[in-house]
Amino acid sequence: MRYKNQSLVLLSLVTIVALAQCRKNSDVIDNENPALIAQGKEIFRHDTFGDEDFWSGLLHIDKAIAGANNGGYGPGVSPATALAVGLKVDADALPANVVAAIRAGTIDLNNPATTLALLKMNAVVGLKGNFDAMGSLNSIGITCASCHSTVDDSFAPGIGKRLDGWPNRDLNVGAIISLTDNAKPIADMLHVNEPTLRTVLGAWGPGKFPAVLFMDGKALRPDGTVAANLIPAAFGLKGVDLTTYTGWGDISYWNSFVGTLEMHGKGTLVDNRLNDASKYPIAVENNLGNTHHTPDLITSKLPALKAYQHSITSPKPPAGSFNQDAANRGQALFSTKAKCAGCHASPLFADNILHTANEIGIDDFEAKRSPTGKYRTPPLGGLFAKLKGGFYHDGRFATLNDVVNHYNNHMSLNLSSSEKNDLVEYLKSL
């Protein structure tokens, strides 16, 4: 339920003070309260914040997954199909007899009924199914883990141990939303027809999602290409002030924003910046900057969620995935001739400073969509886990070599080919 609050200014001031105090205490909370971290882990993995009303009540994704033979509609979503659109299976949630049956080939991975069984085991990463007493799927919701966790493929491709905080660059969010038989409400919200909406959803591709689309309605960049950004990592964020590509806010702000406005959970999001009709017409039409739900299922969970996310350190690259000697030479270049450390100083490998598009040598389209008008410096830890989909907010640079070449040209660094290679090897070692 959304309503206008006549005390928004006062509430905003109180929120600012509270966030400032929380930030003072954040190191103590994150380091000394393992119970809070454990609570946050449970929230991150399994809490839907009540978003079933959107994914099931409005979009009927639960019925699409079940299929006509299981009380839904259409062919249903088999495990094979689910894996093909980037959903992952937590091998630790599978009973031993199921593991044995999968290995023996006696479980049908092309049957939607098997997907329902996996949901009952709570084994599909980021999806939570709710079943009635007869075992029928009543509704489904999504959790933070749907986008910000993957698995290590230790059992099979797409099936393995959870890797929380890793971006799921296989997840095809557009394809999953396209399962709906009720796309009209979203199309109406964006002022397009259903075929146009489905075309846009199909253009996002794996590992991308345009969060700001539902604020400003801009589905395409000026050059006509799709305006969708890479799903970001949620590890290595402790000490990083701005957790989004363009610096919308700190981690608790963004968790609230995503949980309330993107996951469509039951939360509170008060942000007067979204009340700018010229910049965020869709947000203003739907009063998204003044979103309140009763009960609020998100706000009280933000400290624990932050504590867990801040406890997830950047993963170390696998042994043998980079040349150590070259990386050692690249480390020296990183701090000197290549000038990387000017923005990516250790230990954060980020500077907590916003930069103009001109500073980093790219267009300002995405920056202008944010309240800051700038880009933040991303932390570089665990780059190997972010390889898929490319680099920068939209994946415009396919490889680390492309990134190095960009800065070599933009900053006139005059790096030799061997120096570029050494620098890439060092980046791979982070």
Secondary structure as the mmCIF struct_conf table of DSSP 4:
data_model
#
loop_
_struct_conf.conf_type_id
_struct_conf.id
_struct_conf.beg_label_comp_id
_struct_conf.beg_label_asym_id
_struct_conf.beg_label_seq_id
_struct_conf.end_label_comp_id
_struct_conf.end_label_asym_id
_struct_conf.end_label_seq_id
TURN_TY1_P TURN_TY1_P1 GLN A 6 SER A 7
HELX_RH_AL_P HELX_RH_AL_P1 LEU A 8 GLU A 32
HELX_RH_AL_P HELX_RH_AL_P2 PRO A 34 HIS A 46
TURN_TY1_P TURN_TY1_P2 PHE A 49 ASP A 51
HELX_RH_AL_P HELX_RH_AL_P3 GLU A 52 GLU A 52
HELX_RH_PI_P HELX_RH_PI_P1 ASP A 53 LEU A 58
TURN_TY1_P TURN_TY1_P3 LEU A 59 LEU A 59
HELX_RH_AL_P HELX_RH_AL_P4 ILE A 61 ALA A 66
HELX_RH_3T_P HELX_RH_3T_P1 ALA A 68 ASN A 70
TURN_TY1_P TURN_TY1_P4 GLY A 71 GLY A 71
BEND BEND1 GLY A 72 PRO A 75
HELX_RH_AL_P HELX_RH_AL_P5 PRO A 79 ALA A 84
TURN_TY1_P TURN_TY1_P5 VAL A 85 GLY A 86
STRN STRN1 VAL A 89 ASP A 90
HELX_RH_3T_P HELX_RH_3T_P2 ALA A 91 ALA A 93
BEND BEND2 LEU A 94 LEU A 94
HELX_RH_AL_P HELX_RH_AL_P6 ALA A 96 ALA A 104
TURN_TY1_P TURN_TY1_P6 GLY A 105 GLY A 105
BEND BEND3 ILE A 107 ILE A 107
TURN_TY1_P TURN_TY1_P7 LEU A 109 ASN A 110
HELX_RH_AL_P HELX_RH_AL_P7 PRO A 112 LYS A 120
TURN_TY1_P TURN_TY1_P8 MET A 121 ASN A 122
STRN STRN2 VAL A 124 VAL A 124
TURN_TY1_P TURN_TY1_P9 VAL A 125 GLY A 126
STRN STRN3 LEU A 127 PHE A 131
TURN_TY1_P TURN_TY1_P10 ALA A 133 MET A 134
BEND BEND4 GLY A 135 GLY A 135
STRN STRN4 LEU A 137 ILE A 142
TURN_TY1_P TURN_TY1_P11 CYS A 144 CYS A 144
HELX_RH_AL_P HELX_RH_AL_P8 ALA A 145 HIS A 148
STRN STRN5 SER A 149 VAL A 151
BEND BEND5 SER A 154 PHE A 155
STRN STRN6 ALA A 156 ALA A 156
TURN_TY1_P TURN_TY1_P12 PRO A 157 GLY A 158
STRN STRN7 ILE A 159 GLY A 160
BEND BEND6 LYS A 161 LYS A 161
STRN STRN8 ARG A 162 ASP A 164
TURN_TY1_P TURN_TY1_P13 GLY A 165 GLY A 165
BEND BEND7 TRP A 166 TRP A 166
TURN_TY1_P TURN_TY1_P14 ARG A 169 ASP A 170
HELX_RH_AL_P HELX_RH_AL_P9 VAL A 173 ILE A 177
TURN_TY1_P TURN_TY1_P15 SER A 178 LEU A 179
BEND BEND8 ASP A 181 ASP A 181
HELX_RH_AL_P HELX_RH_AL_P10 LYS A 184 LEU A 190
TURN_TY1_P TURN_TY1_P16 HIS A 191 HIS A 191
HELX_RH_AL_P HELX_RH_AL_P11 GLU A 194 TRP A 204
TURN_TY1_P TURN_TY1_P17 PRO A 206 GLY A 207
STRN STRN9 LYS A 208 PHE A 209
TURN_TY1_P TURN_TY1_P18 ALA A 211 VAL A 212
HELX_RH_AL_P HELX_RH_AL_P12 LEU A 213 ASP A 216
STRN STRN10 LEU A 220 LEU A 220
TURN_TY1_P TURN_TY1_P19 PRO A 222 ASP A 223
BEND BEND9 GLY A 224 THR A 225
STRN STRN11 VAL A 226 VAL A 226
STRN STRN12 ASN A 229 LEU A 230
HELX_LH_PP_P HELX_LH_PP_P1 ILE A 231 ALA A 233
BEND BEND10 PHE A 235 GLY A 236
TURN_TY1_P TURN_TY1_P20 LYS A 238 GLY A 239
BEND BEND11 ASP A 241 ASP A 241
BEND BEND12 THR A 244 THR A 244
TURN_TY1_P TURN_TY1_P21 TYR A 245 THR A 246
HELX_RH_AL_P HELX_RH_AL_P13 ILE A 251 PHE A 257
HELX_RH_PI_P HELX_RH_PI_P2 VAL A 258 GLU A 262
BEND BEND13 MET A 263 MET A 263
BEND BEND14 LYS A 266 LYS A 266
STRN STRN13 LEU A 269 VAL A 270
HELX_RH_3T_P HELX_RH_3T_P3 ASN A 272 ASN A 275
TURN_TY1_P TURN_TY1_P22 ALA A 277 LYS A 279
HELX_RH_AL_P HELX_RH_AL_P14 PRO A 281 GLU A 285
TURN_TY1_P TURN_TY1_P23 ASN A 286 GLY A 289
STRN STRN14 ASN A 290 THR A 291
BEND BEND15 THR A 294 PRO A 295
BEND BEND16 LEU A 297 ILE A 298
HELX_RH_3T_P HELX_RH_3T_P4 THR A 299 LYS A 301
HELX_RH_AL_P HELX_RH_AL_P15 LEU A 302 SER A 311
HELX_LH_PP_P HELX_LH_PP_P2 THR A 313 PRO A 318
TURN_TY1_P TURN_TY1_P24 ALA A 319 GLY A 320
BEND BEND17 SER A 321 PHE A 322
HELX_RH_AL_P HELX_RH_AL_P16 GLN A 324 SER A 335
TURN_TY1_P TURN_TY1_P25 THR A 336 ALA A 338
HELX_RH_3T_P HELX_RH_3T_P5 CYS A 340 GLY A 342
TURN_TY1_P TURN_TY1_P26 CYS A 343 CYS A 343
BEND BEND18 HIS A 344 HIS A 344
TURN_TY1_P TURN_TY1_P27 SER A 346 PHE A 349
BEND BEND19 ASN A 352 ASN A 352
STRN STRN15 LEU A 354 HIS A 355
HELX_RH_AL_P HELX_RH_AL_P17 ALA A 357 ILE A 360
TURN_TY1_P TURN_TY1_P28 GLY A 361 GLY A 361
BEND BEND20 ILE A 362 ILE A 362
BEND BEND21 ASP A 364 ASP A 364
HELX_RH_AL_P HELX_RH_AL_P18 PHE A 365 ARG A 369
BEND BEND22 SER A 370 LYS A 374
STRN STRN16 TYR A 375 ARG A 376
HELX_LH_PP_P HELX_LH_PP_P3 THR A 377 PRO A 379
TURN_TY1_P TURN_TY1_P29 GLY A 381 GLY A 382
HELX_RH_3T_P HELX_RH_3T_P6 LEU A 383 LYS A 386
TURN_TY1_P TURN_TY1_P30 LYS A 388 GLY A 389
STRN STRN17 PHE A 391 PHE A 391
BEND BEND23 TYR A 392 TYR A 392
TURN_TY1_P TURN_TY1_P31 HIS A 393 ASP A 394
STRN STRN18 PHE A 397 PHE A 397
BEND BEND24 THR A 399 THR A 399
HELX_RH_AL_P HELX_RH_AL_P19 LEU A 400 HIS A 410
TURN_TY1_P TURN_TY1_P32 MET A 411 SER A 412
HELX_RH_AL_P HELX_RH_AL_P20 SER A 417 SER A 429
#
